[in-house]
Amino acid sequence: MAETIFRKAKSFYDVYERKAGANKDVTHYCPGCGHGILHKLIAEAMDDFDLKEHTVLISPVGCSVFAYYYFDCGNIQAAHGRAPAVATGVKRTNPDSVVISYQGDGDLAGIGGNEILQAANRGERISVFFVNNAIYGMTGGQMAPTTLLGMRTTTSPHGRSIGNEGYPLHMCELISTLEAPVYVERVSLTDAKHIMQARRAVRKALKAQMEGKGFTFVEALSACPTNWKVPTREANRWIVEMMEPVFPIKVFKDEIETREVVPREKKTYTPHEIVETLDLPTGDETVSFVRPPNALKDPEIKVAGFGGQGVLLLGLALAQAGMRAGYHVTWLPSYGPEMRGGTANCHVRIAEGRIGSPLVHESDVLIAFNGPSLDKFASLVKPGGLILYDSSLIDRTIERTDVKALGLPFTELADKELGNGRASNFVAMGAFIVASRGVFDEHVVKSILPLVIKRKNLIELNERAVAAGMRIAREALGS
């Protein structure tokens, strides 16, 4: 006897561990939001076409950004509006992959307007799924490029007007005028009939990409009851009565069957040609260095403090030193809206093999320059890991007993012994060399200082800071 089993698509995670909060079994989207519906249609198509292991989904800023919570495939997050550019790079370097750019209207039609038009005009072989709810959803309901005339938002409280804000942008209509796109359709996520139509459009867009036909674009009219300030049960009717007359549901362009596959021009370069053409550093830039057998292996490092403490510079120096010592490295900065005085942290990875992602969630090493940074990141250090912190500015001990904690007076030493408190970051660098048991040595660090210190008169100061940091770390560790 046949048995019908209802389950979510295999291209979703079984449990949404990346999602914040206690409930990891449901999405975070507001009731009535269309994102979950479109997610389902994409994931089911990925299952049926066996694309899970071949798909890279690009999600930029806005509600779209959280797609990586749910899709069990390759995920890359892009800057606001830049998903088509990132998707272009991914597709061109991995032409056999299926690349999806998943964007909202504020992102795609606003700051990303030029990005999407240029990608479409080049005929990039990517599939773009565009959620149009006529408003900025995540950031508080501001007017979007697709906001309807007369529609009130937080930034158009009297309603969008032709004289002040102009007409809403029609992205399908714009993109379909370009020669390169092969498939452009607008669908709606209102009822079963229209959701099935959207399902067919999603599959058609992905299949065309799989066949190498070119750029495909599917726009989905979606509800945002929270920011529209309408009851959830009335949101779909609002789409039908208000949005569809402005954004008609139709196929704007379909040349999939008639479009020939034009092969991309492939160029190959020898490593020597790449170095010569791009003027990259050669192997001669590497400092002779032998890693001690007991050195910390492949450390994932978080450096954190206030802006102005040299946090990002220390992270960059760690990465440069690792590269000079012959490792693979990444450096990923993160800082608040006001760098000086605001919070700042960076992720550094140093590894003998290739690095899959620059992100450091649970670190092997935390270097903390203030109390708030210690509070925020100490719990994310792996058991057996290392916490280096500035005891000049942090007057408490580390409660965790499963990590090695070393408090040293970085700022006080830099100020009193070196005469410049701003050298505290390179005092910490010296302490790291000792505490990591020689991931690299002081000679490696000395070789990269001219690269990372802009003011040449400060190079000698920071050399002394590294030496001082090594000295106090050895004294503290009894080595």
Backbone hydrogen bonds, N-H to C=O, Kabsch-Sander energy under -0.5 kcal/mol:
donor,donor_aa,acceptor,acceptor_aa,energy
5,I,3,E,-0.6
6,F,4,T,-0.5
7,R,5,I,-0.6
12,F,9,A,-1.6
13,Y,70,Y,-2.2
16,Y,24,K,-3.1
17,E,15,V,-2.0
19,K,16,Y,-1.3
24,K,22,A,-1.0
33,C,30,C,-2.0
34,G,223,A,-1.0
38,L,34,G,-2.2
39,H,35,H,-2.9
40,K,36,G,-2.0
41,L,37,I,-2.1
42,I,38,L,-2.3
43,A,39,H,-2.8
44,E,40,K,-2.6
45,A,41,L,-1.7
46,M,42,I,-2.4
47,D,43,A,-2.2
48,D,44,E,-2.6
49,F,45,A,-2.3
50,D,47,D,-1.2
51,L,46,M,-3.2
52,K,46,M,-0.6
54,H,51,L,-2.1
55,T,51,L,-1.2
55,T,52,K,-0.5
56,V,98,V,-2.6
57,L,74,G,-3.3
58,I,56,V,-0.5
58,I,100,I,-3.6
59,S,57,L,-0.6
59,S,76,I,-2.2
65,V,62,G,-1.7
66,F,63,C,-1.2
67,A,64,S,-2.0
68,Y,65,V,-0.9
69,Y,66,F,-1.7
70,Y,67,A,-1.5
71,F,67,A,-2.2
72,D,11,S,-3.2
72,D,70,Y,-0.5
73,C,71,F,-1.7
74,G,55,T,-2.1
76,I,57,L,-2.4
78,A,59,S,-1.4
82,R,79,A,-2.3
86,V,82,R,-2.2
87,A,83,A,-3.2
88,T,84,P,-2.1
89,G,85,A,-1.9
90,V,86,V,-2.4
91,K,87,A,-2.8
92,R,88,T,-2.4
93,T,89,G,-1.7
94,N,90,V,-1.8
97,S,94,N,-2.2
98,V,54,H,-2.5
99,V,97,S,-0.6
100,I,56,V,-2.5
100,I,98,V,-0.5
101,S,127,S,-2.6
102,Y,58,I,-2.6
102,Y,100,I,-0.6
103,Q,101,S,-0.6
103,Q,129,F,-2.4
105,D,131,V,-1.1
108,L,104,G,-3.1
109,A,105,D,-1.8
110,G,105,D,-0.6
111,I,106,G,-0.9
112,G,107,D,-1.9
113,G,110,G,-1.9
116,I,112,G,-2.5
117,L,113,G,-1.8
118,Q,114,N,-2.5
119,A,115,E,-2.3
120,A,116,I,-2.4
121,N,117,L,-2.5
122,R,118,Q,-1.8
123,G,119,A,-0.6
123,G,120,A,-0.8
124,E,119,A,-2.1
126,I,124,E,-2.2
127,S,99,V,-2.2
128,V,216,T,-2.5
129,F,101,S,-2.5
129,F,127,S,-0.5
130,F,128,V,-0.6
130,F,218,V,-2.9
131,V,103,Q,-3.1
131,V,129,F,-0.6
132,N,130,F,-0.7
132,N,220,A,-2.6
133,N,131,V,-0.7
136,Y,142,Q,-2.3
137,G,135,I,-0.8
140,G,137,G,-0.8
141,G,136,Y,-1.6
147,T,144,A,-1.6
150,G,160,R,-3.0
151,M,148,L,-1.8
153,T,156,S,-1.1
154,T,141,G,-2.3
156,S,153,T,-0.5
159,G,156,S,-2.3
160,R,151,M,-1.3
165,E,161,S,-2.0
166,G,161,S,-1.4
169,L,145,P,-2.5
171,M,169,L,-0.7
174,L,170,H,-2.1
175,I,171,M,-2.9
176,S,172,C,-2.4
177,T,173,E,-0.6
177,T,174,L,-1.0
178,L,175,I,-1.4
182,V,215,F,-2.3
183,Y,215,F,-1.3
184,V,253,K,-2.7
185,E,217,F,-2.2
186,R,250,K,-2.6
187,V,219,E,-3.4
189,L,221,L,-2.1
195,I,191,D,-2.7
196,M,192,A,-2.2
197,Q,193,K,-1.5
198,A,194,H,-2.2
199,R,195,I,-2.4
200,R,196,M,-2.0
201,A,197,Q,-1.9
202,V,198,A,-2.6
203,R,199,R,-2.0
204,K,200,R,-2.4
205,A,201,A,-2.4
206,L,202,V,-2.2
207,K,203,R,-2.6
208,A,204,K,-2.1
209,Q,205,A,-1.6
210,M,206,L,-2.4
211,E,207,K,-1.7
212,G,209,Q,-1.7
213,K,208,A,-2.5
216,T,126,I,-2.1
217,F,183,Y,-2.5
218,V,128,V,-2.8
219,E,185,E,-2.6
220,A,130,F,-3.3
221,L,187,V,-2.7
221,L,219,E,-0.5
222,S,132,N,-2.3
228,W,224,C,-2.5
229,K,225,P,-1.5
230,V,225,P,-1.4
234,E,231,P,-1.7
235,A,231,P,-0.7
235,A,232,T,-1.2
236,N,232,T,-0.5
238,W,234,E,-1.7
239,I,235,A,-1.7
240,V,236,N,-2.0
241,E,237,R,-2.8
242,M,238,W,-2.7
243,M,238,W,-1.0
243,M,239,I,-0.8
244,E,239,I,-2.7
246,V,243,M,-1.0
247,F,243,M,-3.6
250,K,186,R,-0.7
250,K,248,P,-0.7
252,F,184,V,-2.3
252,F,250,K,-0.6
253,K,184,V,-1.8
255,E,182,V,-3.5
259,R,255,E,-2.0
262,V,260,E,-0.6
274,I,270,T,-2.2
275,V,271,P,-2.4
276,E,272,H,-2.5
277,T,273,E,-2.9
278,L,274,I,-2.6
279,D,275,V,-0.9
280,L,275,V,-1.4
285,E,282,T,-2.1
286,T,283,G,-1.7
287,V,324,R,-1.9
291,R,289,F,-0.6
295,A,292,P,-1.8
296,L,436,S,-2.7
301,I,299,P,-0.6
301,I,348,V,-3.5
302,K,365,V,-2.7
303,V,346,C,-2.2
304,A,367,I,-2.6
305,G,344,A,-2.5
307,G,342,G,-3.8
309,Q,306,F,-1.6
314,L,310,G,-2.3
315,G,311,V,-2.1
316,L,312,L,-2.5
317,A,313,L,-2.6
318,L,314,L,-2.6
319,A,315,G,-2.1
320,Q,316,L,-2.8
321,A,317,A,-2.8
322,G,318,L,-2.3
323,M,319,A,-2.5
324,R,320,Q,-2.6
325,A,321,A,-1.8
326,G,323,M,-1.6
327,Y,322,G,-2.6
328,H,351,A,-3.3
330,T,349,R,-1.8
332,L,347,H,-2.7
334,S,345,N,-2.4
336,G,343,T,-2.7
339,M,337,P,-0.6
341,G,307,G,-2.0
341,G,339,M,-0.6
342,G,338,E,-0.9
342,G,339,M,-0.7
344,A,305,G,-2.4
345,N,334,S,-3.4
346,C,303,V,-2.2
347,H,332,L,-2.9
348,V,301,I,-2.8
349,R,330,T,-1.9
350,I,299,P,-1.9
351,A,328,H,-2.9
361,H,359,L,-0.6
363,S,361,H,-0.7
363,S,380,L,-1.3
364,D,300,E,-2.9
365,V,300,E,-1.9
366,L,386,L,-2.4
367,I,302,K,-2.8
368,A,366,L,-0.6
368,A,388,L,-2.7
369,F,304,A,-2.3
374,L,370,N,-1.9
375,D,371,G,-2.8
376,K,372,P,-2.0
377,F,373,S,-2.3
378,A,374,L,-2.2
380,L,377,F,-1.4
381,V,378,A,-1.4
382,K,363,S,-3.1
384,G,402,D,-3.8
385,G,382,K,-2.5
386,L,364,D,-3.0
387,I,404,K,-2.9
388,L,366,L,-3.1
388,L,386,L,-0.5
389,Y,387,I,-0.5
389,Y,406,L,-2.0
390,D,368,A,-1.9
391,S,389,Y,-1.0
391,S,408,L,-1.7
392,S,408,L,-0.6
393,L,390,D,-1.2
394,I,390,D,-1.5
395,D,393,L,-0.6
404,K,385,G,-3.1
405,A,403,V,-0.6
406,L,387,I,-3.2
408,L,389,Y,-2.5
408,L,406,L,-0.6
410,F,408,L,-2.1
413,L,409,P,-2.6
414,A,410,F,-2.2
415,D,411,T,-2.5
416,K,412,E,-2.8
417,E,413,L,-2.2
418,L,413,L,-1.2
420,N,414,A,-2.5
423,A,420,N,-1.9
424,S,421,G,-1.5
425,N,422,R,-0.6
426,F,423,A,-0.8
427,V,423,A,-1.4
428,A,424,S,-2.0
429,M,425,N,-1.4
430,G,426,F,-1.9
431,A,427,V,-2.1
432,F,428,A,-2.4
433,I,429,M,-2.0
434,V,430,G,-1.6
435,A,431,A,-3.0
436,S,432,F,-2.6
437,R,434,V,-1.5
438,G,433,I,-2.1
445,V,441,D,-1.8
446,K,442,E,-2.5
447,S,443,H,-1.5
448,I,444,V,-0.9
448,I,445,V,-0.8
449,L,445,V,-1.1
451,L,448,I,-1.4
452,V,448,I,-1.4
453,I,449,L,-2.5
454,K,452,V,-0.8
456,K,454,K,-0.9
458,L,455,R,-2.4
459,I,456,K,-1.4
462,N,458,L,-2.0
463,E,459,I,-1.9
464,R,460,E,-2.0
465,A,461,L,-1.8
466,V,462,N,-2.2
467,A,463,E,-2.0
468,A,464,R,-2.5
469,G,465,A,-2.5
470,M,466,V,-2.2
471,R,467,A,-2.1
472,I,468,A,-2.4
473,A,469,G,-1.8
474,R,470,M,-2.3
475,E,471,R,-2.3
476,A,472,I,-2.2
477,L,473,A,-2.2
478,G,474,R,-1.3
479,S,474,R,-2.0
